[in-house]
Amino acid sequence: MMAHIAFSGLLAIACMWSSTQAAPIPAQCSSPSTGMMEYTLKATVDTVHWGYFWQENIPKLVVNSGDMVEVEMLSHQSGDYYDGMIKGDKAMEKIFAWDNTSARINVRGASGFGDGAHILTGPIYVCGAEEGDIIQIDILDLQPRVNPNTGKTFGSNGAATWGYQYRAGGVDGKPNKEMTTIYELVKGASGKIKEGVQQQNYTFRGLYTPCVNGTQQFVGYKYPGLITQLPTGTENYGIKGKWKVPVNMHIGNIGLTPKYPVPVTSTAPFDSGGNLDNRRLGAGSTLYLRAEVAGGLLAMGDTHMAQGDSEFDGTAIETSINGKFKITLHKAGTGPKKVHNLTFPLIENAENYIVQGLAYNNYLNHPDLQPNPQQLVLQKGSSLDKAMNNTYLKAREWLMNAKNLTEDEVNTFITVMCDFQVTQVVDGNWGVHLVIPKFAFQKNTKPHDMMPEVVCGTSTLQK
């Protein structure tokens, strides 16, 4: 079906990907920093790209270490509920525009043909960043994007074919259906965002977009940015109010661009971040990533209203969110000991360090995934054994270097103090992370009550 797309932009993508030179150093970096600056990067057809990271992407913003940035991040699944998530929002309408002659954003996915779904804002070029340096991203605040027509924020959870439930099968022995559930973000009595309440769900029957003959049909999530034609006739409004979801806004896809000669799909996470889908990447957390290309080229999107560990059915509650960040550069071998020689995404919050592991380290160059790593990782990466093993190895190395533990000390420490948890089982390169409690290393403090982490949807210790 992909070959029948009418407009020529997607059919000429191969020519666009022929060059392999890194983006030049922006002229702004030649001027000395005048102190911390604050910037805003809005999401527009000119500042987002759809479904890929690429070292030749032109920076949409240039910052120095210590600068703060407000970034608009859009949900690629907004087409699941056009009237609530797109209509009336002019920037969203332009980004999702697609008719039988053109699309405002005509490159979607690493090859241009849909192999990568996420709308990513950026990239952001960090002056002075070189391969091997560490870029620290403090997530200072996250706020939902409100639709100007409705004054509300909606999100979509899509139970899709790549969800784990498809492996298990339905109660009738047949594959599970693709199903979308629409949630509304609601506020508590204090006016603060509190929870998400489901409004309806429906079964996919087909997603339509104008094409050569005006009747092109895509069944299911076959191409990013398509608009579901509602009603489908399968709506279930009886789902409303059956449960509530505590809001835990976080960023599903945030990363520095890999060093690789062609565009890299936004689907599978990698050593410098990307589609980590770790629900701990919310306000108050910090992400440390190793740069692979000059400037780091930071991009972000795929924001979530809430998600449980595993992202089981294929997606979270996908919604659009505005974030505020502080960007700090640590040159290789400098900065706090915890970032020295870092080769994996490290998350930190007030209570924990989180070591993020993946089934395949450096999957783009992994010998088991050649010659087509971006395709094969989606087929071969589905292994929690590999993810667990790699997470342990990364955590062991980090604890020995950052906390001066011996190998034997690491093993008993992890066993009695830490939690291995499943990050996601839907992104090809499956993730497992280790949660390391900070209080274990704090001296001369009041005894901790040792309560476990049981607050659903967060990483906050009960006090």
Order of alpha helices (4+ residues) and beta strands (2+ residues): alpha-beta-beta-beta-beta-beta-alpha-alpha-beta-beta-beta-alpha-beta-beta-beta-beta-beta-beta-beta-beta-beta-beta-beta-beta-beta-beta-alpha-alpha-alpha-beta-beta
